[in-house]
Every structure is written in C-alpha cells, then in structure tokens.
Amino acid sequence: MSSQNFNAGQAKGHAQAKTQEWVESAKDTAQSARDKTADAAIATSDSCQQKKEEASGFLQQTGEQVMNMAHGAMEGVKNTLGVNDNTSHSHNK
C-alpha cells in the first residue's frame, strides 16, 4: 500500500511539474504574441505616418504646380491682351 501511495505521489508531482511547464510555455507564447502584435502595430503606425507625409508632400507639390500653371496662364493672357507689365514698359521706352 505504501508503494502505491509513493507511486501516486510521484505521478501527482510529475503531473504538477508538467502542468507548470505547460503554463510557463503558454505564458511565453502569449508574451511572444503580444510582442509581435505590438511590433506590428508600431510598424503599421510608422508606415501610415510615412504614407501621410508622402501624400502631404505630393499634395504640396501638386498645389505648387497648379499655382505655377495658373500664373503662367495669367501671364499668357496678359501678354495676349497687351496688359502685361513687361510688355507695357517696353512700349514706353
């Protein structure tokens, strides 16, 4: 009977050790998953910020191009009508 109690105690101790091992493994896996999720969130945030900056730069550049085109068109109309400052000064000389 005592041998059976010893074997039962040994099995219980082994089961507890194995359970503890699984719990630690699960904690490690969960921590690893949290770390990877955090890394992915940071990478996504960085990528979004970069895309936002690229879009902002693109819009600024496009706005400048539109302004330059409008200015060029306005100068062309003034030249055509003969009211451009540059052409009116040349007529005075």
C-alpha positions as CSV (number, residue, x, y, z in Angstrom):
1,M,0.0,0.0,0.0
2,S,2.8,2.3,0.8
3,S,4.4,1.6,-2.6
4,Q,1.1,2.6,-4.2
5,N,1.0,5.8,-2.2
6,F,4.6,6.6,-3.3
7,N,3.8,5.9,-6.9
8,A,0.6,8.1,-6.7
9,G,2.6,10.9,-5.1
10,Q,5.2,10.6,-7.8
11,A,2.6,10.7,-10.5
12,K,1.0,13.7,-8.9
13,G,4.3,15.5,-8.6
14,H,5.1,14.7,-12.2
15,A,1.7,15.9,-13.4
16,Q,2.1,19.2,-11.4
17,A,5.6,19.7,-12.9
18,K,4.2,19.1,-16.4
19,T,1.3,21.4,-15.8
20,Q,3.6,24.1,-14.6
21,E,5.8,23.6,-17.7
22,W,2.7,24.0,-19.9
23,V,1.6,27.1,-18.0
24,E,5.0,28.7,-18.5
25,S,5.0,27.7,-22.2
26,A,1.6,29.3,-22.6
27,K,2.8,32.5,-20.8
28,D,5.8,32.6,-23.1
29,T,3.7,32.1,-26.2
30,A,1.2,34.8,-25.1
31,Q,4.1,37.2,-24.3
32,S,5.6,36.5,-27.7
33,A,2.2,37.1,-29.4
34,R,1.8,40.4,-27.5
35,D,5.3,41.5,-28.6
36,K,4.7,40.6,-32.2
37,T,1.3,42.4,-32.1
38,A,2.9,45.5,-30.6
39,D,5.7,45.4,-33.2
40,A,3.2,45.0,-36.0
41,A,1.2,48.0,-34.6
42,I,4.3,50.1,-34.4
43,A,5.3,49.1,-38.0
44,T,1.8,49.9,-39.2
45,S,1.8,53.2,-37.5
46,D,5.2,54.1,-38.9
47,S,4.0,53.1,-42.4
48,C,0.9,55.2,-42.1
49,Q,2.9,58.2,-40.9
50,Q,5.3,57.7,-43.9
51,K,2.3,57.5,-46.3
52,K,0.8,60.5,-44.8
53,E,4.0,62.5,-45.2
54,E,4.3,61.3,-48.8
55,A,0.8,62.3,-49.5
56,S,1.3,65.7,-47.9
57,G,4.4,66.2,-50.0
58,F,2.6,65.1,-53.1
59,L,-0.3,67.5,-52.5
60,Q,2.0,70.4,-51.7
61,Q,4.0,69.7,-54.9
62,T,0.8,69.4,-56.9
63,G,-0.5,72.6,-55.4
64,E,2.6,74.5,-56.4
65,Q,2.4,73.1,-59.9
66,V,-1.2,74.2,-60.2
67,M,-0.3,77.7,-59.0
68,N,2.6,77.9,-61.4
69,M,0.4,76.8,-64.3
70,A,-2.3,79.4,-63.3
71,H,0.4,82.1,-63.1
72,G,1.8,81.1,-66.5
73,A,-1.7,81.1,-68.0
74,M,-2.4,84.5,-66.5
75,E,0.8,85.9,-67.9
76,G,-0.1,84.4,-71.3
77,V,-3.5,86.2,-71.2
78,K,-1.9,89.5,-70.2
79,N,0.6,89.2,-73.0
80,T,-2.1,88.4,-75.5
81,L,-4.1,91.4,-74.3
82,G,-1.0,93.6,-74.1
83,V,-1.5,94.5,-70.4
84,N,1.5,92.6,-69.1
85,D,3.8,94.9,-67.1
86,N,6.8,93.6,-69.0
87,T,5.3,94.4,-72.4
88,S,3.9,97.8,-71.4
89,H,7.2,99.0,-70.1
90,S,8.9,98.0,-73.3
91,H,6.5,100.2,-75.3
92,N,7.3,103.2,-73.1
93,K,11.0,103.1,-74.0
